[in-house]
């Protein structure tokens, strides 16, 4: 095996080909999925399971919400300190 092959990293981008796998993943996790009425101006998906009711415009985003909740727990929201630290890393102040 060549060095660059051993060091390769799988790249997955949010795109049309990730929506069905995300839906399948949510279903395999035991979530019941519903989509709002087709006559609604915007599509909204709802996943219910694990004591959660998640809603988002896509199954990919629902899966992201579930992963966030699983990783961070019931206190998933960022604290003021976490927000400040994250924003200061991304947008350092210039003096």
C-alpha positions in Angstrom: 0.0 0.0 0.0 1.3 3.4 -0.9 1.8 6.0 1.7 -0.9 8.4 0.4 -3.4 5.5 0.3 -2.7 4.7 3.9 -3.2 8.3 4.9 -6.4 8.9 2.9 -9.4 10.3 4.6 -13.0 9.5 3.7 -14.8 12.6 2.6 -18.6 12.9 2.8 -20.3 16.1 1.8 -23.8 17.1 2.6 -25.5 16.7 -0.8 -28.5 15.0 -2.4 -26.9 11.5 -2.1 -26.7 11.8 1.7 -30.4 12.4 2.4 -31.6 8.8 2.0 -28.7 7.3 4.0 -29.5 9.8 6.8 -33.1 8.7 6.7 -32.2 5.0 6.8 -29.8 5.7 9.7 -32.6 7.4 11.7 -34.9 4.6 11.0 -32.3 2.0 12.1 -31.9 4.0 15.3 -35.6 3.4 16.0 -37.0 6.9 15.1 -40.4 7.3 13.6 -40.2 9.8 10.8 -42.9 12.1 9.5 -42.9 14.9 6.9 -45.3 17.7 6.9 -48.1 18.1 4.3 -46.8 18.6 0.7 -48.8 21.8 0.4 -46.8 23.5 3.1 -44.4 26.2 1.8 -41.3 24.4 3.3 -40.6 20.8 4.0 -40.3 19.9 7.7 -39.2 16.5 8.9 -39.9 15.2 12.4 -38.2 12.3 14.1 -39.7 10.8 17.3 -37.9 8.3 19.5 -35.5 7.9 22.4 -37.6 10.4 24.4 -36.9 13.0 21.8 -38.9 14.9 19.2 -36.5 16.5 16.6 -37.6 18.7 13.7 -35.6 20.0 10.8 -35.8 20.7 7.0 -34.1 17.4 6.2 -33.2 14.0 7.5 -29.6 14.9 7.3 -30.2 17.8 9.7 -32.3 15.5 12.0 -29.4 13.1 12.2 -27.1 16.0 13.1 -29.5 17.1 15.9 -29.6 13.5 17.2 -25.8 13.3 17.1 -25.5 16.7 18.9 -27.9 15.6 21.6 -26.2 12.2 22.0 -22.8 13.8 22.3 -23.7 16.7 24.5 -26.6 15.2 26.6 -29.7 16.9 28.0 -27.7 20.1 28.4 -26.9 20.3 24.7 -27.1 24.1 24.4 -23.8 25.9 24.3 -23.0 28.0 27.4 -22.0 31.7 27.0 -18.4 30.7 27.6 -18.5 28.0 24.9 -20.1 30.5 22.4 -17.5 33.1 23.2 -14.6 30.7 23.0 -15.9 29.3 19.7 -16.5 32.7 18.1 -13.2 34.1 19.3 -11.4 31.1 17.6 -13.3 31.6 14.4 -13.3 35.4 14.4 -10.3 36.6 16.4 -10.5 40.2 17.5 -8.1 42.6 15.7 -6.6 45.4 17.7 
